[in-house]
Amino acid sequence: MAGSSARQFDAAIIGGGIAGAGLAYFLGQGQRVVLLEQESALGTHTTGRSAALYTQAYGNAEIRALTVASKAFFDAPPAGFASYPLLTPRGVLLIGRTDQREAVEREVVAAQKLTPHARLVSGSEAVALSPALKPTYIDAACYEPDAMDIDVDAMMQGYLAGARQNGVEVWMDAAVTDIKERNSGWRLETAKGPIDAGIIVNASGAWTTPIAAMAGARAIKVTPKRRTTFLVTAPEISSFASSAATIDVDEQFYFKPDAGLALLSPADETPVEPRDAFAEEIDIAIGADRVQTAANIPINHINHSRAGLRCFTDDKTPVVGFDDDAPGFFWLAGQGGYGIQTSPAMSMLAAALINGQNVPGQLQDRGIDLTALSPARFSANETR
Ligand SMILES: Cc1cc2nc3c(=O)[nH]c(=O)nc-3n(C[C@H](O)[C@H](O)[C@H](O)COP(=O)(O)OP(=O)(O)OC[C@H]3O[C@@H](n4cnc5c(N)ncnc54)[C@H](O)[C@@H]3O)c2cc1C
């Protein structure tokens, strides 16, 4: 397909998950941008398989800063972005047994720095907030009342509608199969034909490392780790639907209400190759066992199961910025288990860096450390 028929763009974003869609939205008007997705629908992979939680007391300092900085957009997106609120109240309990008391107390101290309403609650208070919990199991919990459920579909639709209004072209079934430097830009071969772009953005989730290798960019390891969730009938407890999301403080399992059912997870983190991920029987069994040790949630039948790939750099911090080894190659990867809740801030930041602008006002004074996010923190390739 190579030849003079290549379509010309200023920027080509590889990956139509929340990362690519958010950036396409914030890049704004006045540029020729194409969003390339290998599947026939956007958000097919990890974005469509998340637990959809917004919690400020989760992840390392960089994640927490990006999460807090995203709140203003979630609370008040531009007019017409979504018909309903993007966040709805949920609350999160980080629970512990007596032998986990110190871990719970550490979480309370850490959480209170960012979300002042976070507090230590007793076992009985925790049961009142998450009524499926067994009183004999729980000792104490860190309660984050301001944690929310995110409407991920509304986020994706809002981003895409805005991007299209700004003239962004969205190509589905357009897998990128080859990338070469060309005329101070890039030539991409895609399943829908060749593209020339001045800038390419690696927002390809689990495929980040192979895409970077294709372009000869810095060899930054972004490891896909499988995480399983499954849905079962909700327990017959009238207040279960408004129960807080309940997470083991050492992240060994979690459960939360989900559209009339109960969503359970073993909180697995199994490194895998980039691929369409499926829930393994063994992970479902482990999740069922751990949740049932802590909570009264009878499991007679698995209504649905799935797995997504949470992608981590070695320091568990996303990688955002231009590659020093490959001019015009931009990283937007390694969002781990936080890519939805950090999406507004990550996307705004990435757009500003690409457009050569200062960090947007909404993100200033939020403790976002560009050096900690930069690809330059990883060593340069030995040969290039
Ligand atoms: C079980 C689970 C629970 C989670 N819970 C939460 C949560 O509560 N809160 C939260 O904030 N986050 C959560 N996450 C994490 C969140 O889902 C991810 O961080 C986020 O979805 C990553 O988005 P992405 O766009 O980087 O990746 P993806 O959604 O995977 O998108 C990458 C896209 O790139 C495309 N692509 C790859 N290669 C190519 C190619 N060669 N050509 C064209 N396209 C290509 C893929 O098809 C894919 O659609 C959870 C994840 C899982 C699995």
The ligand as a MOL file (V3000), in Angstrom:
LIG
                    3D

  0  0  0     0  0            999 V3000
M  V30 BEGIN CTAB
M  V30 COUNTS 53 58 0 0 0
M  V30 BEGIN ATOM
M  V30 1 C -10.4520 -5.2590 35.8630 0
M  V30 2 C -9.9690 -3.8540 35.7020 0
M  V30 3 C -10.4260 -2.8920 36.5740 0
M  V30 4 C -10.0210 -1.5610 36.4070 0
M  V30 5 N -10.5730 -0.6240 37.2290 0
M  V30 6 C -10.2610 0.6770 37.0570 0
M  V30 7 C -10.8900 1.6610 37.8510 0
M  V30 8 O -11.7190 1.3600 38.7080 0
M  V30 9 N -10.5430 2.9740 37.6440 0
M  V30 10 C -9.6210 3.3330 36.7010 0
M  V30 11 O -9.3360 4.5270 36.5550 0
M  V30 12 N -9.0080 2.4150 35.9200 0
M  V30 13 C -9.3170 1.0930 36.0700 0
M  V30 14 N -8.7150 0.1480 35.2950 0
M  V30 15 C -7.6260 0.5690 34.3900 0
M  V30 16 C -8.1520 1.2270 33.1280 0
M  V30 17 O -9.1680 0.4300 32.5570 0
M  V30 18 C -6.9640 1.3940 32.1430 0
M  V30 19 O -5.9140 2.1130 32.7700 0
M  V30 20 C -7.3560 2.1490 30.8910 0
M  V30 21 O -8.5140 1.6080 30.3270 0
M  V30 22 C -6.2230 2.1080 29.8640 0
M  V30 23 O -6.6860 2.7600 28.6940 0
M  V30 24 P -5.8310 2.7200 27.3570 0
M  V30 25 O -6.5430 3.5830 26.3950 0
M  V30 26 O -4.4210 3.0130 27.6830 0
M  V30 27 O -5.8380 1.1750 26.9100 0
M  V30 28 P -6.9130 0.3500 26.0360 0
M  V30 29 O -8.2930 0.6210 26.4950 0
M  V30 30 O -6.4810 -1.0750 26.0580 0
M  V30 31 O -6.7600 0.9630 24.5990 0
M  V30 32 C -5.6210 0.7160 23.7960 0
M  V30 33 C -6.1480 0.4960 22.4030 0
M  V30 34 O -5.0620 0.4230 21.4730 0
M  V30 35 C -5.4710 -0.4090 20.4280 0
M  V30 36 N -4.2950 -0.8510 19.6680 0
M  V30 37 C -3.2800 -1.6140 20.1090 0
M  V30 38 N -2.4040 -1.8570 19.1250 0
M  V30 39 C -2.8690 -1.2300 18.0150 0
M  V30 40 C -2.4020 -1.1250 16.6780 0
M  V30 41 N -1.2700 -1.7260 16.2830 0
M  V30 42 N -3.1180 -0.4090 15.8020 0
M  V30 43 C -4.2770 0.2280 16.1880 0
M  V30 44 N -4.7740 0.1250 17.4510 0
M  V30 45 C -4.0790 -0.5840 18.3600 0
M  V30 46 C -6.1630 -1.5420 21.1500 0
M  V30 47 O -7.0050 -2.2940 20.3090 0
M  V30 48 C -6.9140 -0.8110 22.2510 0
M  V30 49 O -8.2550 -0.5290 21.9070 0
M  V30 50 C -9.0980 -1.1870 35.3900 0
M  V30 51 C -8.6430 -2.1670 34.5210 0
M  V30 52 C -9.0820 -3.4880 34.6510 0
M  V30 53 C -8.6180 -4.5180 33.6750 0
M  V30 END ATOM
M  V30 BEGIN BOND
M  V30 1 1 1 2
M  V30 2 1 2 3
M  V30 3 2 2 52
M  V30 4 2 3 4
M  V30 5 1 4 5
M  V30 6 1 4 50
M  V30 7 2 5 6
M  V30 8 1 6 7
M  V30 9 1 6 13
M  V30 10 2 7 8
M  V30 11 1 7 9
M  V30 12 1 9 10
M  V30 13 2 10 11
M  V30 14 1 10 12
M  V30 15 2 12 13
M  V30 16 1 13 14
M  V30 17 1 14 15
M  V30 18 1 14 50
M  V30 19 1 15 16
M  V30 20 1 16 17
M  V30 21 1 16 18
M  V30 22 1 18 19
M  V30 23 1 18 20
M  V30 24 1 20 21
M  V30 25 1 20 22
M  V30 26 1 22 23
M  V30 27 1 23 24
M  V30 28 2 24 25
M  V30 29 1 24 26
M  V30 30 1 24 27
M  V30 31 1 27 28
M  V30 32 2 28 29
M  V30 33 1 28 30
M  V30 34 1 28 31
M  V30 35 1 31 32
M  V30 36 1 32 33
M  V30 37 1 33 34
M  V30 38 1 33 48
M  V30 39 1 34 35
M  V30 40 1 35 36
M  V30 41 1 35 46
M  V30 42 1 36 37
M  V30 43 1 36 45
M  V30 44 2 37 38
M  V30 45 1 38 39
M  V30 46 1 39 40
M  V30 47 2 39 45
M  V30 48 1 40 41
M  V30 49 2 40 42
M  V30 50 1 42 43
M  V30 51 2 43 44
M  V30 52 1 44 45
M  V30 53 1 46 47
M  V30 54 1 46 48
M  V30 55 1 48 49
M  V30 56 2 50 51
M  V30 57 1 51 52
M  V30 58 1 52 53
M  V30 END BOND
M  V30 END CTAB
M  END
